[in-house]
């Protein structure tokens, strides 16, 4: 229950990109290159990322 939104976000991300694997890779690569690394605390409390 605590992490339900994170699981749903991941599911939606994958579902929306299920037919275009290259698009999924490009989207993921774009996200990774624009965001810095996150701490464990940021990972378990996404609303605190800012």
Phi and psi restraints in degrees (range 20) as a CNS / XPLOR table:
assign (resid 1 and name C) (resid 2 and name N)
       (resid 2 and name CA) (resid 2 and name C) 1.0 -63.1 20.0 2
assign (resid 2 and name N) (resid 2 and name CA)
       (resid 2 and name C) (resid 3 and name N) 1.0 -36.5 20.0 2
assign (resid 2 and name C) (resid 3 and name N)
       (resid 3 and name CA) (resid 3 and name C) 1.0 -109.7 20.0 2
assign (resid 3 and name N) (resid 3 and name CA)
       (resid 3 and name C) (resid 4 and name N) 1.0 16.0 20.0 2
assign (resid 3 and name C) (resid 4 and name N)
       (resid 4 and name CA) (resid 4 and name C) 1.0 -57.1 20.0 2
assign (resid 4 and name N) (resid 4 and name CA)
       (resid 4 and name C) (resid 5 and name N) 1.0 -44.5 20.0 2
assign (resid 4 and name C) (resid 5 and name N)
       (resid 5 and name CA) (resid 5 and name C) 1.0 -62.1 20.0 2
assign (resid 5 and name N) (resid 5 and name CA)
       (resid 5 and name C) (resid 6 and name N) 1.0 -39.7 20.0 2
assign (resid 5 and name C) (resid 6 and name N)
       (resid 6 and name CA) (resid 6 and name C) 1.0 -63.4 20.0 2
assign (resid 6 and name N) (resid 6 and name CA)
       (resid 6 and name C) (resid 7 and name N) 1.0 -41.6 20.0 2
assign (resid 6 and name C) (resid 7 and name N)
       (resid 7 and name CA) (resid 7 and name C) 1.0 -64.8 20.0 2
assign (resid 7 and name N) (resid 7 and name CA)
       (resid 7 and name C) (resid 8 and name N) 1.0 -42.4 20.0 2
assign (resid 7 and name C) (resid 8 and name N)
       (resid 8 and name CA) (resid 8 and name C) 1.0 -65.1 20.0 2
assign (resid 8 and name N) (resid 8 and name CA)
       (resid 8 and name C) (resid 9 and name N) 1.0 -40.9 20.0 2
assign (resid 8 and name C) (resid 9 and name N)
       (resid 9 and name CA) (resid 9 and name C) 1.0 -59.5 20.0 2
assign (resid 9 and name N) (resid 9 and name CA)
       (resid 9 and name C) (resid 10 and name N) 1.0 -43.8 20.0 2
assign (resid 9 and name C) (resid 10 and name N)
       (resid 10 and name CA) (resid 10 and name C) 1.0 -64.5 20.0 2
assign (resid 10 and name N) (resid 10 and name CA)
       (resid 10 and name C) (resid 11 and name N) 1.0 -43.1 20.0 2
assign (resid 10 and name C) (resid 11 and name N)
       (resid 11 and name CA) (resid 11 and name C) 1.0 -60.7 20.0 2
assign (resid 11 and name N) (resid 11 and name CA)
       (resid 11 and name C) (resid 12 and name N) 1.0 -47.0 20.0 2
assign (resid 11 and name C) (resid 12 and name N)
       (resid 12 and name CA) (resid 12 and name C) 1.0 -62.5 20.0 2
assign (resid 12 and name N) (resid 12 and name CA)
       (resid 12 and name C) (resid 13 and name N) 1.0 -42.7 20.0 2
assign (resid 12 and name C) (resid 13 and name N)
       (resid 13 and name CA) (resid 13 and name C) 1.0 -57.3 20.0 2
assign (resid 13 and name N) (resid 13 and name CA)
       (resid 13 and name C) (resid 14 and name N) 1.0 -48.7 20.0 2
assign (resid 13 and name C) (resid 14 and name N)
       (resid 14 and name CA) (resid 14 and name C) 1.0 -69.2 20.0 2
assign (resid 14 and name N) (resid 14 and name CA)
       (resid 14 and name C) (resid 15 and name N) 1.0 -40.5 20.0 2
assign (resid 14 and name C) (resid 15 and name N)
       (resid 15 and name CA) (resid 15 and name C) 1.0 -63.1 20.0 2
assign (resid 15 and name N) (resid 15 and name CA)
       (resid 15 and name C) (resid 16 and name N) 1.0 -43.9 20.0 2
assign (resid 15 and name C) (resid 16 and name N)
       (resid 16 and name CA) (resid 16 and name C) 1.0 -66.6 20.0 2
assign (resid 16 and name N) (resid 16 and name CA)
       (resid 16 and name C) (resid 17 and name N) 1.0 -20.6 20.0 2
assign (resid 16 and name C) (resid 17 and name N)
       (resid 17 and name CA) (resid 17 and name C) 1.0 -113.3 20.0 2
assign (resid 17 and name N) (resid 17 and name CA)
       (resid 17 and name C) (resid 18 and name N) 1.0 18.6 20.0 2
assign (resid 17 and name C) (resid 18 and name N)
       (resid 18 and name CA) (resid 18 and name C) 1.0 -67.1 20.0 2
assign (resid 18 and name N) (resid 18 and name CA)
       (resid 18 and name C) (resid 19 and name N) 1.0 -26.3 20.0 2
assign (resid 18 and name C) (resid 19 and name N)
       (resid 19 and name CA) (resid 19 and name C) 1.0 -96.9 20.0 2
assign (resid 19 and name N) (resid 19 and name CA)
       (resid 19 and name C) (resid 20 and name N) 1.0 -13.3 20.0 2
assign (resid 19 and name C) (resid 20 and name N)
       (resid 20 and name CA) (resid 20 and name C) 1.0 -126.8 20.0 2
assign (resid 20 and name N) (resid 20 and name CA)
       (resid 20 and name C) (resid 21 and name N) 1.0 86.1 20.0 2
assign (resid 20 and name C) (resid 21 and name N)
       (resid 21 and name CA) (resid 21 and name C) 1.0 -62.5 20.0 2
assign (resid 21 and name N) (resid 21 and name CA)
       (resid 21 and name C) (resid 22 and name N) 1.0 -36.1 20.0 2
assign (resid 21 and name C) (resid 22 and name N)
       (resid 22 and name CA) (resid 22 and name C) 1.0 -66.9 20.0 2
assign (resid 22 and name N) (resid 22 and name CA)
       (resid 22 and name C) (resid 23 and name N) 1.0 -36.8 20.0 2
assign (resid 22 and name C) (resid 23 and name N)
       (resid 23 and name CA) (resid 23 and name C) 1.0 -65.6 20.0 2
assign (resid 23 and name N) (resid 23 and name CA)
       (resid 23 and name C) (resid 24 and name N) 1.0 -38.4 20.0 2
assign (resid 23 and name C) (resid 24 and name N)
       (resid 24 and name CA) (resid 24 and name C) 1.0 -63.7 20.0 2
assign (resid 24 and name N) (resid 24 and name CA)
       (resid 24 and name C) (resid 25 and name N) 1.0 -43.0 20.0 2
assign (resid 24 and name C) (resid 25 and name N)
       (resid 25 and name CA) (resid 25 and name C) 1.0 -64.1 20.0 2
assign (resid 25 and name N) (resid 25 and name CA)
       (resid 25 and name C) (resid 26 and name N) 1.0 -43.9 20.0 2
assign (resid 25 and name C) (resid 26 and name N)
       (resid 26 and name CA) (resid 26 and name C) 1.0 -64.1 20.0 2
assign (resid 26 and name N) (resid 26 and name CA)
       (resid 26 and name C) (resid 27 and name N) 1.0 -39.5 20.0 2
assign (resid 26 and name C) (resid 27 and name N)
       (resid 27 and name CA) (resid 27 and name C) 1.0 -63.5 20.0 2
assign (resid 27 and name N) (resid 27 and name CA)
       (resid 27 and name C) (resid 28 and name N) 1.0 -47.5 20.0 2
assign (resid 27 and name C) (resid 28 and name N)
       (resid 28 and name CA) (resid 28 and name C) 1.0 -63.4 20.0 2
assign (resid 28 and name N) (resid 28 and name CA)
       (resid 28 and name C) (resid 29 and name N) 1.0 -42.6 20.0 2
assign (resid 28 and name C) (resid 29 and name N)
       (resid 29 and name CA) (resid 29 and name C) 1.0 -62.2 20.0 2
assign (resid 29 and name N) (resid 29 and name CA)
       (resid 29 and name C) (resid 30 and name N) 1.0 -41.2 20.0 2
assign (resid 29 and name C) (resid 30 and name N)
       (resid 30 and name CA) (resid 30 and name C) 1.0 -63.1 20.0 2
assign (resid 30 and name N) (resid 30 and name CA)
       (resid 30 and name C) (resid 31 and name N) 1.0 -41.7 20.0 2
assign (resid 30 and name C) (resid 31 and name N)
       (resid 31 and name CA) (resid 31 and name C) 1.0 -64.1 20.0 2
assign (resid 31 and name N) (resid 31 and name CA)
       (resid 31 and name C) (resid 32 and name N) 1.0 -45.1 20.0 2
assign (resid 31 and name C) (resid 32 and name N)
       (resid 32 and name CA) (resid 32 and name C) 1.0 -64.4 20.0 2
assign (resid 32 and name N) (resid 32 and name CA)
       (resid 32 and name C) (resid 33 and name N) 1.0 -38.3 20.0 2
assign (resid 32 and name C) (resid 33 and name N)
       (resid 33 and name CA) (resid 33 and name C) 1.0 -78.7 20.0 2
assign (resid 33 and name N) (resid 33 and name CA)
       (resid 33 and name C) (resid 34 and name N) 1.0 -18.3 20.0 2
assign (resid 33 and name C) (resid 34 and name N)
       (resid 34 and name CA) (resid 34 and name C) 1.0 -96.5 20.0 2
assign (resid 34 and name N) (resid 34 and name CA)
       (resid 34 and name C) (resid 35 and name N) 1.0 -15.8 20.0 2
assign (resid 34 and name C) (resid 35 and name N)
       (resid 35 and name CA) (resid 35 and name C) 1.0 -108.5 20.0 2
assign (resid 35 and name N) (resid 35 and name CA)
       (resid 35 and name C) (resid 36 and name N) 1.0 146.0 20.0 2
assign (resid 35 and name C) (resid 36 and name N)
       (resid 36 and name CA) (resid 36 and name C) 1.0 -85.1 20.0 2
assign (resid 36 and name N) (resid 36 and name CA)
       (resid 36 and name C) (resid 37 and name N) 1.0 175.4 20.0 2
assign (resid 36 and name C) (resid 37 and name N)
       (resid 37 and name CA) (resid 37 and name C) 1.0 -65.6 20.0 2
assign (resid 37 and name N) (resid 37 and name CA)
       (resid 37 and name C) (resid 38 and name N) 1.0 153.1 20.0 2
assign (resid 37 and name C) (resid 38 and name N)
       (resid 38 and name CA) (resid 38 and name C) 1.0 -114.9 20.0 2
assign (resid 38 and name N) (resid 38 and name CA)
       (resid 38 and name C) (resid 39 and name N) 1.0 155.0 20.0 2
assign (resid 38 and name C) (resid 39 and name N)
       (resid 39 and name CA) (resid 39 and name C) 1.0 -86.8 20.0 2
assign (resid 39 and name N) (resid 39 and name CA)
       (resid 39 and name C) (resid 40 and name N) 1.0 167.9 20.0 2
assign (resid 39 and name C) (resid 40 and name N)
       (resid 40 and name CA) (resid 40 and name C) 1.0 -61.4 20.0 2
assign (resid 40 and name N) (resid 40 and name CA)
       (resid 40 and name C) (resid 41 and name N) 1.0 -40.7 20.0 2
assign (resid 40 and name C) (resid 41 and name N)
       (resid 41 and name CA) (resid 41 and name C) 1.0 -61.0 20.0 2
assign (resid 41 and name N) (resid 41 and name CA)
       (resid 41 and name C) (resid 42 and name N) 1.0 -38.6 20.0 2
assign (resid 41 and name C) (resid 42 and name N)
       (resid 42 and name CA) (resid 42 and name C) 1.0 -67.3 20.0 2
assign (resid 42 and name N) (resid 42 and name CA)
       (resid 42 and name C) (resid 43 and name N) 1.0 -34.7 20.0 2
assign (resid 42 and name C) (resid 43 and name N)
       (resid 43 and name CA) (resid 43 and name C) 1.0 -68.4 20.0 2
assign (resid 43 and name N) (resid 43 and name CA)
       (resid 43 and name C) (resid 44 and name N) 1.0 -41.3 20.0 2
assign (resid 43 and name C) (resid 44 and name N)
       (resid 44 and name CA) (resid 44 and name C) 1.0 -85.5 20.0 2
assign (resid 44 and name N) (resid 44 and name CA)
       (resid 44 and name C) (resid 45 and name N) 1.0 -10.9 20.0 2
assign (resid 44 and name C) (resid 45 and name N)
       (resid 45 and name CA) (resid 45 and name C) 1.0 -132.8 20.0 2
assign (resid 45 and name N) (resid 45 and name CA)
       (resid 45 and name C) (resid 46 and name N) 1.0 71.8 20.0 2
assign (resid 45 and name C) (resid 46 and name N)
       (resid 46 and name CA) (resid 46 and name C) 1.0 -57.6 20.0 2
assign (resid 46 and name N) (resid 46 and name CA)
       (resid 46 and name C) (resid 47 and name N) 1.0 -29.1 20.0 2
assign (resid 46 and name C) (resid 47 and name N)
       (resid 47 and name CA) (resid 47 and name C) 1.0 -69.3 20.0 2
assign (resid 47 and name N) (resid 47 and name CA)
       (resid 47 and name C) (resid 48 and name N) 1.0 -14.8 20.0 2
assign (resid 47 and name C) (resid 48 and name N)
       (resid 48 and name CA) (resid 48 and name C) 1.0 -91.5 20.0 2
assign (resid 48 and name N) (resid 48 and name CA)
       (resid 48 and name C) (resid 49 and name N) 1.0 0.5 20.0 2
assign (resid 48 and name C) (resid 49 and name N)
       (resid 49 and name CA) (resid 49 and name C) 1.0 -63.1 20.0 2
assign (resid 49 and name N) (resid 49 and name CA)
       (resid 49 and name C) (resid 50 and name N) 1.0 -38.6 20.0 2
